[in-house]
Amino acid sequence: MSTSAEPKNPDFRVADRWRFLYETLCRRGPISRENEYWVFEKYTQFYSLAATIGFLINKRNELKSAYTPFTLNEIENDPEWNSLRAIAWKASDCNTDVLLDNRSAIRICDEFSDAGMEYFYKEFFESHVKDNHLLRPKDIEIEDHLALMIKGILRHRG
C-alpha cells in the first residue's frame, strides 16, 4: 500500500452562496473595501466563528460548490487553527488521527462552517440581503446581532 504525502497547504472551502458575505464583512474583501465597512479582520476569523456555531448547533452541511478563501498557511499560526482542530477532534469522537490529518480536519470544519453560515443567514442576514448584496451593512449592527445569536445558542445548550 502506497501513501502519498499530504499537500503542505490544504485549502479551506466556503460555499459559493456565502462568498458575498465574506467579501462584505471581512476587511480584505473587495466589497468591504468599497463600502469601507468590515466586521472581521480576516476571512479566517469569520470562518472560525461560523464553524464554531455549526459545531454548537451540531450541524454539518456537505459542500457541493465552493471557493477557497484561504489556505492552511494563512491560519496555522493563528489561534483559530487550534480551535478548528479541537472541533474536528471532538466531532470525530476524539480520534487523534484527525489531529494528524490536516485535510480531514479542514473538511470537517468546512461542513460545520457552512452550517454555521446557514444558521447566521436564516436567523439574521436573510432579511438584510437583496440580490446577493448586504443592504446597508453599516446600519444593521451586525456585531450585536451575532453576539445575541451566540448567546441564545449557548443558553439553549444548557
N, C-alpha and C positions, 0 to 999 in steps of 0.2 A: 504494500500500500504506500503510495507516494503522497506526501503532503506538500502543498505549496505554501510558501511564506505569505503571511497576511500582508496586504499592502500597508506601507508605512502611514499613509494619510487617508484613512477611510472618510467618506463623506457622510454628513448628516442630511437627512431629506425632510422636506416640508411639502405638503400637498400644494399643488398649483393654486388651489382655491384660496389659500391663505397668504399668498405672495403679496397681495396689495396691503394686507395688514402689517406684514413685516416691513415693507418698504415705506409705510406711512408712520409706523410707531418706533422704528429703530433709527438711530442717528445716521448711520451710513446709507440708509435707504434713499433712493432718488426722490421719492415723493416727500419724505420728511425734509429734505434739503430745500425743496421748492416751497413748502409751507412754513419752513423754519419752526417746525414743531416736532418733538420726539419725546417718547416716554422712556425708552431703553437705550442705553449707550451702544450696546452691541446686539446683533441677532442672537448670539449665544444666550444672553440673559432672557430674552423673550421666549426662546425655545425651551430653556430650562424651566421657566415658570409654567409654561404650558404642559411640559412633561410631568412636572410635579402635580399639577391639577389632574391630569389624566390618571396618574397613579393614585391620588387621593380618592377619586371617584371610581377607581377600579375599572377603568375602561380603556381598551386599546382598539385602534382602527387600523386596518391594513391600508397601506398607501398604494394607490394604483398609478397615479401620475404625479410626479414630484420634481422639484428642482432642488439644487444643492446650495443653501445659503452660506454654509461654512464647512470646514473640514476639521478633523481631529487636531491638526497642527494649530488651529486657531483657538482651541479650547483646552487642550490638555494641561496647560499650566494654570488654568483658571479654577477657582473653587467650584464652578458649575460642573466640571468634569467629574469630580469626586462625588458630587450629589447624584449625577446621572448614573454613574457606575453603581452607586448604592441602590438606586431604583431598579436597575437591571438585575442586580444580585437578589434583591428581595422578591422581584417578580418571577425569578427563576427558582423559587423555593430555596434560596440561599445556596445555590450551586456555585461553588467558587470557580468553576470552569468559565463562567461568563465574565469573570474579572480578568481572565487571561485572553479572552477573545473580544477585542475592541469592536469588531464588526458586529458581532451578535449583540453586544451591549447597546451599541448605537441603534440597531434595528428595533430592539425592544423600546428604547426611548423614543424613536421616531413614531411608533404606534401610540405610545402614551401621549406624546406631544400633539399628535393630530386629534386625539380625543379631547385633550385639554383645550385646544383651539376651537373645536366644535362646540364645546361647552361655553367658552367665552362668547362665541359668536351668537349662539342661541339665547344666552342669558342677557347679553348687553349689546354687542356690536350690530346685530341684525337690524335693529330699529334706527341705526345711525349710518346705514350703508345704502348707497344707490349706485347701480352700475359699477360695482367693484371699486367704489371710492368712498372713503370715510368722510362723512359730511362734518364740517366744522370741528376738526379734532381738538382745536384749542379751547372750544367752548363746552365740551361734554364731560369734563372732569374724569377722565379715564382712570387715573391713578386711584381716585376714591372708589369708583365702581369696582375695579379689580380687587381692591382691599376688602370691600364688603362681600364680594363673591367668595373670596378665600375664607373670610371669617365665617360665612354661612356654611361652607363645605366642612370646615373644621368642627363647627358646632354640631352638625348632623352626624359626624363620625363618632362623636361622643367621647 
